Amino acid sequence: MTEERRLGTILLLIESKESISKMNVIITKFSHLIIGRQGISLRERDLNIISLVLEGNSDEIGAFSGQLGRLDGIKVKAAIMKS
Protein backbone atom coordinates (compact mmCIF):
# COMPACT_ATOMS: atom_id res chain seq x y z
CA MET A 1 0.00 0.00 0.00
CA THR A 2 1.35 3.43 -0.96
CA GLU A 3 1.63 5.95 1.85
CA GLU A 4 -0.32 9.18 1.45
CA ARG A 5 1.51 12.13 -0.12
CA ARG A 6 1.90 15.18 2.08
CA LEU A 7 3.18 18.70 1.83
CA GLY A 8 6.04 19.67 4.08
CA THR A 9 8.58 22.32 4.78
CA ILE A 10 12.08 22.27 6.19
CA LEU A 11 13.72 25.43 7.52
CA LEU A 12 17.50 25.38 7.83
CA LEU A 13 19.46 27.91 9.89
CA ILE A 14 23.10 27.68 8.87
CA GLU A 15 25.32 28.94 11.67
CA SER A 16 28.57 27.39 10.47
CA LYS A 17 29.78 26.92 6.91
CA GLU A 18 31.75 23.74 7.64
CA SER A 19 28.73 21.47 7.02
CA ILE A 20 27.43 23.15 3.85
CA SER A 21 28.98 20.61 1.47
CA LYS A 22 27.45 17.73 3.46
CA MET A 23 24.11 19.57 3.52
CA ASN A 24 24.19 19.98 -0.26
CA VAL A 25 24.84 16.25 -0.73
CA ILE A 26 21.76 15.44 1.37
CA ILE A 27 19.62 18.03 -0.45
CA THR A 28 20.68 16.53 -3.80
CA LYS A 29 19.86 13.02 -2.55
CA PHE A 30 16.30 14.12 -1.69
CA SER A 31 15.86 16.59 -4.58
CA HIS A 32 12.95 14.56 -5.97
CA LEU A 33 10.88 15.79 -2.97
CA ILE A 34 11.68 19.50 -3.38
CA ILE A 35 9.09 21.68 -5.11
CA GLY A 36 10.54 25.01 -3.96
CA ARG A 37 13.70 26.42 -2.38
CA GLN A 38 14.56 29.88 -1.08
CA GLY A 39 17.80 31.12 0.42
CA ILE A 40 18.30 34.25 2.51
CA SER A 41 21.59 35.65 3.79
CA LEU A 42 21.68 37.65 7.02
CA ARG A 43 25.16 39.04 6.49
CA GLU A 44 25.13 41.31 9.53
CA ARG A 45 24.58 38.23 11.74
CA ASP A 46 26.72 35.84 9.65
CA LEU A 47 23.73 33.50 9.24
CA ASN A 48 22.08 31.91 6.23
CA ILE A 49 18.55 30.54 6.00
CA ILE A 50 17.24 28.03 3.49
CA SER A 51 13.57 27.10 3.29
CA LEU A 52 12.48 24.04 1.36
CA VAL A 53 8.91 23.19 0.33
CA LEU A 54 8.41 19.48 -0.19
CA GLU A 55 5.95 16.88 -1.39
CA GLY A 56 6.39 13.27 -0.33
CA ASN A 57 5.26 10.73 2.21
CA SER A 58 5.91 11.11 5.93
CA ASP A 59 8.78 8.62 5.94
CA GLU A 60 10.62 10.36 3.10
CA ILE A 61 10.24 13.82 4.63
CA GLY A 62 11.23 12.49 8.05
CA ALA A 63 14.35 10.81 6.67
CA PHE A 64 15.31 14.01 4.85
CA SER A 65 14.92 16.27 7.89
CA GLY A 66 16.58 13.68 10.13
CA GLN A 67 19.73 13.51 8.01
CA LEU A 68 19.93 17.30 7.87
CA GLY A 69 19.38 17.51 11.64
CA ARG A 70 22.49 15.46 12.34
CA LEU A 71 24.78 18.05 10.74
CA ASP A 72 26.87 20.25 13.04
CA GLY A 73 26.28 23.99 12.74
CA ILE A 74 22.87 23.64 11.06
CA LYS A 75 19.57 23.91 12.93
CA VAL A 76 16.52 22.25 11.36
CA LYS A 77 12.77 22.63 11.81
CA ALA A 78 10.29 20.58 9.79
CA ALA A 79 6.51 20.56 9.44
CA ILE A 80 4.27 18.17 7.54
CA MET A 81 0.57 18.49 6.67
CA LYS A 82 -2.01 16.60 4.67
CA SER A 83 -2.79 18.28 1.37
C-alpha positions in Angstrom: 0.0 0.0 0.0 1.4 3.4 -1.0 1.6 6.0 1.9 -0.3 9.2 1.5 1.5 12.1 -0.1 1.9 15.2 2.1 3.2 18.7 1.8 6.0 19.7 4.1 8.6 22.3 4.8 12.1 22.3 6.2 13.7 25.4 7.5 17.5 25.4 7.8 19.5 27.9 9.9 23.1 27.7 8.9 25.3 28.9 11.7 28.6 27.4 10.5 29.8 26.9 6.9 31.7 23.7 7.6 28.7 21.5 7.0 27.4 23.1 3.9 29.0 20.6 1.5 27.4 17.7 3.5 24.1 19.6 3.5 24.2 20.0 -0.3 24.8 16.2 -0.7 21.8 15.4 1.4 19.6 18.0 -0.4 20.7 16.5 -3.8 19.9 13.0 -2.6 16.3 14.1 -1.7 15.9 16.6 -4.6 12.9 14.6 -6.0 10.9 15.8 -3.0 11.7 19.5 -3.4 9.1 21.7 -5.1 10.5 25.0 -4.0 13.7 26.4 -2.4 14.6 29.9 -1.1 17.8 31.1 0.4 18.3 34.3 2.5 21.6 35.6 3.8 21.7 37.7 7.0 25.2 39.0 6.5 25.1 41.3 9.5 24.6 38.2 11.7 26.7 35.8 9.6 23.7 33.5 9.2 22.1 31.9 6.2 18.6 30.5 6.0 17.2 28.0 3.5 13.6 27.1 3.3 12.5 24.0 1.4 8.9 23.2 0.3 8.4 19.5 -0.2 5.9 16.9 -1.4 6.4 13.3 -0.3 5.3 10.7 2.2 5.9 11.1 5.9 8.8 8.6 5.9 10.6 10.4 3.1 10.2 13.8 4.6 11.2 12.5 8.1 14.3 10.8 6.7 15.3 14.0 4.8 14.9 16.3 7.9 16.6 13.7 10.1 19.7 13.5 8.0 19.9 17.3 7.9 19.4 17.5 11.6 22.5 15.5 12.3 24.8 18.0 10.7 26.9 20.2 13.0 26.3 24.0 12.7 22.9 23.6 11.1 19.6 23.9 12.9 16.5 22.2 11.4 12.8 22.6 11.8 10.3 20.6 9.8 6.5 20.6 9.4 4.3 18.2 7.5 0.6 18.5 6.7 -2.0 16.6 4.7 -2.8 18.3 1.4 
